[in-house]
Amino acid sequence: MPTERAKALKMRVITTFVSIVFAGSMAASCAPAMQMSDLFSSSTASVSPIRGVGYAAISIQPGKTRVQKQLMAIRASRLAAMRELAEKIYGLDVNSYSSLSENVMQSDTLRGTVSGLVRNARTVSIGPIKTDIYETVLEIDAADAAAMESQRAPATR
């Protein structure tokens, strides 16, 4: 007996297939010179979701009990996955500073920051992958990511 998740995935696949077939028939009637391979490559590129994966160790989380630590690891891994999505959508701002004295390296500092609003992220999976590690996989539609990126205010420095 299929689960609700399996039914939803099957419906999404069918909807995507029907959309591609309909778009193909429209393209064939409007532009006979267009190749079907061009249609499918551009269609699948816009349909494929963007994924973010986050990891967190259970043992280093604050908490009095193992269950509290597991819940904190789930939250930390989810936040790390959100950060990865934001990096993919908005990019990573990298700043570097190096200091030399008499041509000898004194210090080297590298800093990366990401800032952005992530909406409509779906949880694909959350679960332990080792005895002490939780993994969270999130995804967002490419169209939603493009809309978020285009609505971002220009960076001020």
C-alpha positions as CSV (number, residue, x, y, z in Angstrom):
1,M,0.0,0.0,0.0
2,P,1.7,3.3,-1.1
3,T,2.3,5.9,1.5
4,E,1.1,9.5,1.2
5,R,4.6,10.6,0.4
6,A,4.9,8.0,-2.4
7,K,1.5,9.1,-3.8
8,A,2.6,12.8,-3.8
9,L,5.9,12.0,-5.5
10,K,4.1,9.9,-8.2
11,M,1.7,12.8,-8.8
12,R,4.6,15.3,-9.1
13,V,6.3,13.0,-11.6
14,I,3.1,12.7,-13.6
15,T,2.5,16.4,-13.5
16,T,6.1,17.2,-14.6
17,F,5.8,14.6,-17.5
18,V,2.5,16.1,-18.7
19,S,4.0,19.6,-18.5
20,I,7.0,18.6,-20.6
21,V,4.8,16.8,-23.1
22,F,2.5,19.7,-23.4
23,A,5.4,22.2,-23.7
24,G,6.9,19.9,-26.4
25,S,3.7,19.8,-28.4
26,M,3.4,23.6,-28.2
27,A,7.0,24.1,-29.2
28,A,6.7,21.7,-32.1
29,S,3.6,23.5,-33.4
30,C,5.1,27.0,-32.9
31,A,8.8,26.4,-33.8
32,P,9.3,23.4,-36.0
33,A,13.1,24.0,-36.2
34,M,13.5,23.5,-32.4
35,Q,15.1,20.2,-31.4
36,M,13.4,18.0,-28.8
37,S,16.7,17.6,-27.0
38,D,16.8,21.4,-26.5
39,L,13.3,21.4,-25.0
40,F,14.1,18.6,-22.5
41,S,17.4,20.1,-21.4
42,S,16.0,23.5,-20.8
43,S,12.8,22.1,-19.1
44,T,14.7,19.8,-16.8
45,A,17.2,22.5,-15.8
46,S,14.4,24.7,-14.6
47,V,12.5,21.9,-12.8
48,S,15.4,20.4,-10.8
49,P,15.4,21.5,-7.2
50,I,18.4,23.0,-5.3
51,R,19.5,20.9,-2.3
52,G,21.2,21.8,0.9
53,V,22.7,19.3,3.3
54,G,23.6,20.0,6.9
55,Y,25.3,17.8,9.5
56,A,25.6,18.0,13.3
57,A,27.3,15.9,16.0
58,I,25.0,14.7,18.8
59,S,27.7,14.4,21.5
60,I,28.8,18.0,21.5
61,Q,25.3,19.5,21.7
62,P,24.2,21.1,25.0
63,G,21.6,19.1,27.0
64,K,21.3,16.9,30.1
65,T,20.0,13.8,28.3
66,R,20.7,12.0,25.1
67,V,17.3,12.9,23.7
68,Q,17.8,16.6,24.4
69,K,21.2,16.4,22.6
70,Q,19.6,14.6,19.6
71,L,16.9,17.3,19.3
72,M,19.6,20.0,19.4
73,A,21.6,18.1,16.7
74,I,18.5,18.0,14.5
75,R,18.1,21.7,14.9
76,A,21.7,22.4,14.2
77,S,21.8,20.2,11.1
78,R,18.7,21.8,9.8
79,L,20.2,25.3,10.2
80,A,23.4,24.1,8.5
81,A,21.3,22.9,5.6
82,M,19.5,26.3,5.4
83,R,22.9,28.0,5.4
84,E,24.0,25.8,2.4
85,L,20.8,26.7,0.5
86,A,21.5,30.4,1.2
87,E,25.1,30.0,-0.1
88,K,23.8,28.4,-3.3
89,I,21.1,31.1,-3.8
90,Y,22.9,34.3,-2.7
91,G,26.6,33.3,-2.9
92,L,29.3,33.5,-0.2
93,D,31.0,36.7,0.7
94,V,34.6,36.0,1.3
95,N,37.0,38.4,3.0
96,S,40.7,37.8,3.5
97,Y,43.4,39.7,5.3
98,S,47.1,38.8,5.3
99,S,49.9,40.5,7.2
100,L,53.5,40.4,6.3
101,S,56.5,41.7,8.2
102,E,60.0,41.6,6.6
103,N,58.5,39.3,3.9
104,V,57.4,36.8,6.6
105,M,53.8,35.9,7.0
106,Q,52.6,37.2,10.4
107,S,48.9,36.5,10.2
108,D,46.3,35.3,7.6
109,T,42.6,35.7,8.3
110,L,39.9,34.3,6.1
111,R,36.2,35.0,6.8
112,G,33.1,33.8,4.9
113,T,29.6,35.2,5.4
114,V,26.3,34.5,3.9
115,S,23.1,36.4,4.3
116,G,19.7,35.9,2.8
117,L,16.1,34.8,3.3
118,V,15.2,31.2,2.4
119,R,11.5,30.5,1.8
120,N,9.6,27.4,0.7
121,A,12.4,24.9,1.6
122,R,11.1,21.4,1.9
123,T,12.5,18.8,4.2
124,V,13.6,15.8,2.2
125,S,15.1,13.8,5.1
126,I,16.3,14.1,8.7
127,G,18.0,11.3,10.4
128,P,21.2,9.8,11.9
129,I,23.8,8.7,9.4
130,K,26.3,7.5,12.0
131,T,26.0,6.8,15.7
132,D,26.8,10.4,16.5
133,I,25.9,12.4,13.4
134,Y,22.5,13.8,12.2
135,E,22.0,14.8,8.6
136,T,19.3,17.1,7.2
137,V,18.5,17.4,3.5
138,L,16.4,20.3,2.3
139,E,15.4,21.3,-1.2
140,I,13.9,24.3,-2.9
141,D,12.5,24.7,-6.4
142,A,14.9,26.5,-8.7
143,A,12.1,29.0,-9.7
144,D,11.6,29.9,-6.0
145,A,15.4,30.4,-5.5
146,A,15.6,32.6,-8.6
147,A,12.7,34.7,-7.3
148,M,14.3,35.1,-3.9
149,E,17.7,36.1,-5.4
150,S,16.0,38.6,-7.7
151,Q,14.1,40.2,-4.8
152,R,17.3,40.7,-2.7
153,A,18.3,44.3,-2.1
154,P,21.7,45.3,-3.4
155,A,24.5,44.7,-0.9
156,T,25.9,47.8,0.9
157,R,29.4,47.9,2.1
